[in-house]
């Protein structure tokens, strides 16, 4: 399994569905298992979950920085 490709695929699904995003926040491993359709041991899913958390957090940070930059730009 190509972990990077799987993370990108799951990220798109989670970002596109607010309910999935909420479920991922509460139970990330269970949500990922449901999305990939395979019951794997938690230690095998942990790298995918960690990668997804990092990608989702980076996206939130980027949106925040863009919003702040836009507001500052409007001041000048």
C-alpha positions as CSV (number, residue, x, y, z in Angstrom):
1,X,0.0,0.0,0.0
2,X,1.4,3.4,-1.0
3,X,0.8,5.3,2.3
4,X,1.3,8.8,0.7
5,X,-1.3,8.1,-2.0
6,X,-3.7,6.6,0.6
7,X,-3.3,9.7,2.9
8,X,-4.0,12.0,-0.1
9,X,-7.1,10.0,-1.0
10,X,-8.4,10.0,2.5
11,X,-7.6,13.6,3.1
12,X,-9.8,14.6,0.1
13,X,-12.7,12.4,1.4
14,X,-12.4,13.8,4.9
15,X,-12.2,17.4,3.9
16,X,-15.2,17.0,1.6
17,X,-17.5,15.6,4.2
18,X,-18.0,17.5,7.5
19,X,-19.4,14.4,9.2
20,X,-16.3,12.4,8.3
21,X,-14.1,15.2,9.6
22,X,-16.0,15.2,12.9
23,X,-15.8,11.4,13.2
24,X,-12.1,11.6,12.4
25,X,-11.6,14.1,15.2
26,X,-13.3,11.8,17.7
27,X,-12.2,8.4,16.5
28,X,-9.5,8.7,13.9
29,X,-8.5,5.0,13.6
30,X,-12.0,3.7,13.5
31,X,-12.9,6.3,10.8
32,X,-9.9,5.4,8.7
33,X,-10.7,1.7,9.0
34,X,-14.2,2.5,7.8
35,X,-12.9,4.5,4.8
36,X,-10.4,1.9,3.6
37,X,-12.8,-1.0,4.3
38,X,-10.2,-3.2,6.0
39,X,-9.9,-4.0,9.6
40,X,-6.1,-3.7,10.4
41,X,-4.3,-3.5,13.7
42,X,-4.1,0.0,15.1
43,X,-0.3,0.0,14.8
44,X,-0.5,-0.4,11.1
45,X,-3.1,2.4,10.7
46,X,-1.2,4.8,13.0
47,X,1.1,6.1,10.3
48,X,-1.9,6.9,8.0
49,X,-3.7,8.6,10.9
50,X,-0.7,10.6,11.9
51,X,-0.1,11.7,8.2
52,X,-3.8,12.7,7.9
53,X,-3.7,14.7,11.1
54,X,-0.6,16.5,9.9
55,X,-2.1,17.3,6.5
56,X,-5.4,18.5,7.9
57,X,-3.6,20.6,10.5
58,X,-1.3,22.1,7.8
59,X,-4.4,23.0,5.7
60,X,-6.0,24.7,8.7
61,X,-2.8,26.6,9.4
62,X,-2.5,27.7,5.8
63,X,-6.1,28.9,5.7
64,X,-5.5,30.9,8.9
65,X,-2.3,32.5,7.6
66,X,-4.0,33.4,4.3
67,X,-6.9,35.0,6.1
68,X,-4.6,37.1,8.3
69,X,-2.5,38.1,5.3
70,X,-5.6,39.2,3.4
71,X,-6.8,41.3,6.4
72,X,-3.3,42.9,6.8
73,X,-3.2,43.6,3.1
74,X,-6.5,45.5,3.4
75,X,-5.1,47.8,6.0
76,X,-2.4,49.2,3.8
